Amino acid sequence: MKKEMVAEKIKKALLQLNMTEKEILCYVALLESGSSSIQDISRFTGVNRVTIYAAISELKKKGLVVETRKGRRKLFVAESPGELKNILEEKKNEVRAEEKLLENFILPTLKAIDARQENKPEIKFFEGLEGIYKVYDDYILNSPDVIGCGSYDSVLKVSTWEVEKKYIEKMRKRKIFFRGILEDTKINHKFNEISKGVMHNKFLPEGEKVSSDILVLGSMVALISYEKKSATLIEDESIAQAIKMYLEFMWEGL
């Protein structure tokens, strides 16, 4: 079976399920040939073995291919096409999550900076590390309830453990209810241990990254970029509530 033998309609449909062309070739080849080695699949498809290895690895992660052995020979077998329904369900869940992100975060944020909007929200900009500390000192530490998403891997590129521990103690004394959604990293797990009893943290799935911090505090939203050493504070009740709803949706799903 060469590339042209995979019907164009089938290929287009499978591409919509986040499969690459090489994954599609391998999967269809295994359906047709049964259990096969990497060499067999390479010969059958005309694709080099390095590319086949990579495609098979991804298909295994997606639950579409399983590994077996015949003596010392490593073979691969295609799972039933019915397993594609699971990928479709994952795709639907991703779309629903993207819709919530668009509705509850992206649109409110873009509306906040739309110059044509009447009754525009108040937006304040803070530059430098001192500006970021000012957002914490003047706003976050004066809010009884905060929910945010971020990573202390980014924080510690510009701040220190000592400074962050001081903020934890300030939160403790002021009895701030702080919920954090953090990247799944060693630094964030260490910070979680240090902040126990003050911050209530959950972790994103392994590998998911956060480009900047976002926090909701009352009627305000703080966007903090430690890489650029800048912070933006948006004050608007409806925007804050919409973004808080999205963060709480993430929180409940972890």
BAFI-94807 format. One record per residue (C-alpha): residue number from 0; x, y, z. Coordinates in steps of 0.1 Angstrom, whole numbers, plus 5000, padded with zeros to 4 digits. Layout:
<pts>
(NUM; (X; Y; Z));
...
</pts>
This chain:
<pts>
(0; (5000; 5000; 5000));
(1; (5015; 5034; 4990));
(2; (5003; 5068; 5000));
(3; (4979; 5072; 4971));
(4; (4960; 5041; 4981));
(5; (4945; 5057; 5012));
(6; (4912; 5072; 5000));
(7; (4913; 5109; 5000));
(8; (4880; 5111; 5019));
(9; (4892; 5088; 5046));
(10; (4924; 5107; 5050));
(11; (4906; 5141; 5053));
(12; (4883; 5126; 5079));
(13; (4911; 5112; 5100));
(14; (4931; 5144; 5097));
(15; (4902; 5161; 5114));
(16; (4908; 5138; 5144));
(17; (4943; 5152; 5149));
(18; (4960; 5123; 5131));
(19; (4990; 5131; 5108));
(20; (4993; 5117; 5073));
(21; (5020; 5093; 5084));
(22; (4999; 5081; 5114));
(23; (4970; 5075; 5090));
(24; (4992; 5055; 5066));
(25; (5005; 5034; 5095));
(26; (4971; 5028; 5110));
(27; (4955; 5018; 5077));
(28; (4985; 4996; 5068));
(29; (4981; 4977; 5101));
(30; (4944; 4973; 5096));
(31; (4951; 4957; 5062));
(32; (4981; 4936; 5071));
(33; (4974; 4926; 5107));
(34; (5004; 4924; 5131));
(35; (5035; 4939; 5115));
(36; (5070; 4950; 5125));
(37; (5084; 4985; 5119));
(38; (5103; 4971; 5089));
(39; (5071; 4955; 5075));
(40; (5051; 4988; 5078));
(41; (5080; 5008; 5063));
(42; (5081; 4984; 5033));
(43; (5043; 4984; 5030));
(44; (5039; 5022; 5031));
(45; (5071; 5033; 5015));
(46; (5079; 5055; 5045));
(47; (5113; 5054; 5062));
(48; (5116; 5035; 5096));
(49; (5124; 5066; 5117));
(50; (5092; 5083; 5106));
(51; (5073; 5050; 5112));
(52; (5087; 5048; 5148));
(53; (5075; 5083; 5155));
(54; (5040; 5077; 5140));
(55; (5036; 5043; 5158));
(56; (5045; 5060; 5191));
(57; (5018; 5086; 5187));
(58; (4992; 5060; 5176));
(59; (5000; 5040; 5208));
(60; (4994; 5071; 5229));
(61; (4960; 5076; 5211));
(62; (4951; 5040; 5219));
(63; (4949; 5030; 5182));
(64; (4979; 5007; 5181));
(65; (4991; 4981; 5206));
(66; (5025; 4964; 5208));
(67; (5029; 4926; 5209));
(68; (5058; 4901; 5205));
(69; (5063; 4870; 5185));
(70; (5094; 4854; 5200));
(71; (5120; 4882; 5200));
(72; (5102; 4900; 5172));
(73; (5084; 4932; 5182));
(74; (5051; 4936; 5163));
(75; (5023; 4962; 5162));
(76; (4986; 4956; 5159));
(77; (4959; 4981; 5150));
(78; (4930; 4985; 5175));
(79; (4895; 4983; 5162));
(80; (4883; 5014; 5142));
(81; (4857; 5018; 5169));
(82; (4884; 5033; 5191));
(83; (4882; 5063; 5168));
(84; (4851; 5073; 5187));
(85; (4872; 5079; 5218));
(86; (4894; 5104; 5198));
(87; (4862; 5120; 5185));
(88; (4849; 5125; 5221));
(89; (4883; 5140; 5231));
(90; (4880; 5163; 5201));
(91; (4845; 5174; 5212));
(92; (4857; 5180; 5247));
(93; (4886; 5201; 5234));
(94; (4862; 5221; 5213));
(95; (4839; 5227; 5243));
(96; (4868; 5238; 5264));
(97; (4879; 5262; 5236));
(98; (4844; 5276; 5234));
(99; (4844; 5283; 5271));
(100; (4879; 5299; 5268));
(101; (4867; 5321; 5240));
(102; (4834; 5330; 5257));
(103; (4847; 5335; 5293));
(104; (4882; 5348; 5288));
(105; (4893; 5358; 5253));
(106; (4862; 5378; 5243));
(107; (4858; 5397; 5277));
(108; (4895; 5406; 5276));
(109; (4894; 5418; 5240));
(110; (4863; 5438; 5247));
(111; (4881; 5454; 5276));
(112; (4906; 5470; 5252));
(113; (4882; 5478; 5224));
(114; (4884; 5516; 5220));
(115; (4848; 5517; 5206));
(116; (4833; 5503; 5237));
(117; (4813; 5526; 5259));
(118; (4818; 5525; 5297));
(119; (4852; 5510; 5292));
(120; (4867; 5492; 5321));
(121; (4895; 5509; 5340));
(122; (4929; 5494; 5329));
(123; (4961; 5501; 5347));
(124; (4996; 5491; 5335));
(125; (5026; 5484; 5358));
(126; (5062; 5481; 5346));
(127; (5091; 5463; 5361));
(128; (5094; 5439; 5391));
(129; (5084; 5468; 5414));
(130; (5053; 5472; 5394));
(131; (5044; 5435; 5398));
(132; (5050; 5438; 5436));
(133; (5027; 5468; 5437));
(134; (4999; 5448; 5422));
(135; (5004; 5422; 5449));
(136; (5008; 5448; 5477));
(137; (4980; 5471; 5468));
(138; (4954; 5448; 5452));
(139; (4959; 5411; 5457));
(140; (4968; 5413; 5494));
(141; (4937; 5434; 5499));
(142; (4913; 5409; 5484));
(143; (4898; 5382; 5506));
(144; (4892; 5358; 5477));
(145; (4916; 5351; 5449));
(146; (4918; 5325; 5422));
(147; (4946; 5323; 5396));
(148; (4965; 5303; 5371));
(149; (5003; 5305; 5367));
(150; (5037; 5290; 5375));
(151; (5064; 5297; 5400));
(152; (5089; 5286; 5375));
(153; (5083; 5320; 5358));
(154; (5081; 5339; 5391));
(155; (5115; 5327; 5403));
(156; (5132; 5339; 5372));
(157; (5128; 5374; 5385));
(158; (5119; 5370; 5422));
(159; (5133; 5348; 5450));
(160; (5120; 5322; 5474));
(161; (5125; 5346; 5503));
(162; (5103; 5372; 5488));
(163; (5076; 5347; 5479));
(164; (5076; 5332; 5514));
(165; (5070; 5367; 5528));
(166; (5040; 5371; 5506));
(167; (5027; 5337; 5518));
(168; (5030; 5349; 5554));
(169; (5012; 5381; 5545));
(170; (4984; 5361; 5530));
(171; (4983; 5339; 5561));
(172; (4980; 5369; 5584));
(173; (4952; 5385; 5563));
(174; (4934; 5351; 5560));
(175; (4931; 5354; 5522));
(176; (4914; 5325; 5505));
(177; (4937; 5318; 5476));
(178; (4932; 5291; 5450));
(179; (4960; 5284; 5425));
(180; (4961; 5264; 5393));
(181; (4998; 5256; 5387));
(182; (5020; 5239; 5361));
(183; (5030; 5204; 5371));
(184; (5067; 5211; 5378));
(185; (5091; 5203; 5407));
(186; (5093; 5240; 5416));
(187; (5055; 5243; 5418));
(188; (5052; 5212; 5439));
(189; (5078; 5226; 5463));
(190; (5059; 5258; 5465));
(191; (5027; 5239; 5472));
(192; (5044; 5223; 5502));
(193; (5056; 5256; 5515));
(194; (5022; 5273; 5511));
(195; (5001; 5246; 5526));
(196; (4974; 5260; 5549));
(197; (4975; 5293; 5530));
(198; (4971; 5285; 5493));
(199; (4949; 5257; 5479));
(200; (4967; 5245; 5448));
(201; (4958; 5221; 5420));
(202; (4980; 5211; 5390));
(203; (4975; 5212; 5353));
(204; (4980; 5179; 5333));
(205; (5017; 5172; 5329));
(206; (5032; 5191; 5300));
(207; (5007; 5219; 5299));
(208; (5023; 5253; 5301));
(209; (5012; 5287; 5312));
(210; (5027; 5317; 5294));
(211; (5017; 5343; 5321));
(212; (4998; 5345; 5353));
(213; (4961; 5355; 5355));
(214; (4944; 5362; 5388));
(215; (4908; 5372; 5396));
(216; (4903; 5393; 5428));
(217; (4869; 5407; 5433));
(218; (4859; 5429; 5404));
(219; (4895; 5430; 5391));
(220; (4916; 5408; 5368));
(221; (4954; 5409; 5370));
(222; (4975; 5397; 5341));
(223; (5012; 5393; 5350));
(224; (5041; 5385; 5327));
(225; (5073; 5378; 5347));
(226; (5092; 5373; 5314));
(227; (5084; 5409; 5303));
(228; (5083; 5421; 5339));
(229; (5049; 5438; 5335));
(230; (5014; 5436; 5348));
(231; (4980; 5448; 5337));
(232; (4950; 5453; 5360));
(233; (4915; 5453; 5345));
(234; (4887; 5466; 5367));
(235; (4853; 5455; 5355));
(236; (4828; 5433; 5373));
(237; (4814; 5415; 5343));
(238; (4849; 5407; 5329));
(239; (4861; 5395; 5363));
(240; (4831; 5373; 5368));
(241; (4834; 5358; 5333));
(242; (4871; 5349; 5337));
(243; (4865; 5337; 5373));
(244; (4839; 5313; 5359));
(245; (4864; 5299; 5334));
(246; (4891; 5295; 5361));
(247; (4866; 5277; 5384));
(248; (4857; 5255; 5355));
(249; (4894; 5246; 5351));
(250; (4896; 5241; 5389));
(251; (4867; 5217; 5391));
(252; (4881; 5197; 5362));
(253; (4915; 5190; 5379));
</pts>
